Amino acid sequence: MSLIKQRSEQHLIDADGERLLRSRLPRYWVLREYRPDYGLDFALEIFREPIGPAKKHATYETLGEHIFIQLKSVVSATASPLKIYGRHNVEKKREWLNKNELVGTMDTIRFSIEIKELVTVQRMGVGVPVLLVIADNSKACCHFVCLNDYIDKILVPRHDDYTVKKTRTIHVPIANEVGDELVGCNALRWYAKRSKLYSAFQRFVFQAAELDQAWNTDEFFPMARYFASRIAGYDFWDDTKMWKIIAYYGEAIHRFIRSGHPNLMKSNMASIKSAASGDEDDARQITEYLNRLDVRELWRCLAGLPRIYEDVCREWLLPTCMGYESSYPVVIND
């Protein structure tokens, strides 16, 4: 028996995998080791390149956006085709795969992960995503999947109790490659925005409910203007190209602040005058009512975003029917 400390081959593979992951990320992002390690290996902080004239200066700004990474390094990973079948919304009832509806096939890496690691991620909730990253040293590729979403959208609805085994096999889509120009960092940026979006969703729902309560009062418009001022400053309105509806509603909020009209509902003045039978006072009241409806509609839509996010967005980039049909190229349509 040797009395000298030794470095194992797996340690070398892990070191190679870490170097590979760092090389696939933008050099101005910050990847920090997360120690001591209880299932989370790294914390990744997202920075943004300078915009406009500031591009002349080599400085980058932090966005306050973070994700956790669980890195698994291998000498070589093997991908196999996974059949993707149709299924219903697993938020409403347990998974039932329609084996008569083959949607397609997706190449995935099968990786066995200990249940205790999955349970740790599940206990964290979904506010800050944890990505499982497989570093394939031979191919110089890093493939990822969001474990929080995988647990919620696949493991929990698929099994009576997914924790009864010591390990579970996770299917990591080959298409989810960190260095891919279309997916890669754009997907990581999308995940990193989750905590911001969740916080905003909470406020949208609150504001919409309060405006409903104030619907027939003089407080409605002053309250709406104040609410708009509170949310207009969010920095994700024009920086979430992965989900264009965010920019759409951001523009409506700023229109409302500038003009008092979100303009989501298009009003026809000729129709208003006709409905008012030429009476200017009636026309004014109809116009005000329609604008009130327009403002209410804006907040109704904002309050609906969390539902869409839960039903659709959290399946992006997963090996499911919804993920297969809506994710690539990672819902980026510039």
C-alpha positions, 0 to 999 in steps of 0.5 A: 500500500502506497503511503503517498497521496495520489491523483486518480485518473478521474481527477484528471478527467474532471480537471479537463472537463472544467477547462473545457466548460470554461472554454465554451463560455464567454470569457467575461462570464464568471464561473466560480467553484461552489465549495464545499460541494453538496451536489452543486459544483459551480455558480455561474454569473452572467455579464453583458457586453458593452452596448453602443459607444461603450463597446469601445471600452473593454468593460462588462456589466453584471446582470445579477443573473445566476445559475448553478451547475453540476458538472459531470466529466467523461472521457467520451459520451455516447448518444443514442436516439430517444423516441419522443411521444405525444403527451398532455400537460403534466401540470394537470395530471400524471404523465401518459405517453401516447405511443400512437403519436411518435413526434420524433426522435432526439439524440440524448446522452444517458447519464445515471445520477444519484437520487440524493443529488436530485432530491437536493435540487428538488428541495431548492425549488425552481427559482434558480436553475441547476444545470446538469452539464456533461463535459465530453472531453473527446469531442470537446463538447458540453451538453446540458439539461435543467435538472429542476425542470427535468424533475418537475416535468418528467420524473415526478409526473412519470413515477409514483415516487421517483426516489425509490431507486438509488439512481435515475437515468437523465437524458441530456439532449445533444442539441443542448450544447453550451458552445452552440451558436444558436442554443448554447449561451442564449439558453444559459442566459434564458435560465439565468433570468428565471429568478428575475422573471419569477419576482416580476410575475408575483408583482404582475399578479398582485397589481392585476388583482388590485386594478380589478378591485379598483375597476369602477373607482377614480383610483384606477388610472392613478394606480395603474400609472403608479404600477407601471412606474414600478415595473417599467424599470425592469432590465429584462423588457428589452433583453429577453429575446428568447421570449419575445412576448416580454418585449411586446408587453414592455413596449405597451407599458412604456406607451402607457407611461408616455401617452396613457394608452397601452394600445393593445386594443385598437379603437376605431374613432369612426365606430365610437362616434357612430355608437355615440350618435354624434354626442361628444360627451358620449364619445368621450365616455366611450373612449375613456371606457375603452382605454380603461379596458385597454389598461386592464387588458395589459395587466390581465396579460401580464398576470397570465405570463406565469401560467404560460411560463409554467405550461410551456417555457419550463419544457423548453430544452427538455426531451419531451414533446413540448421541448422537442417541438418548441425549443430549437433553435432555442425559441430565438427568432431574431 
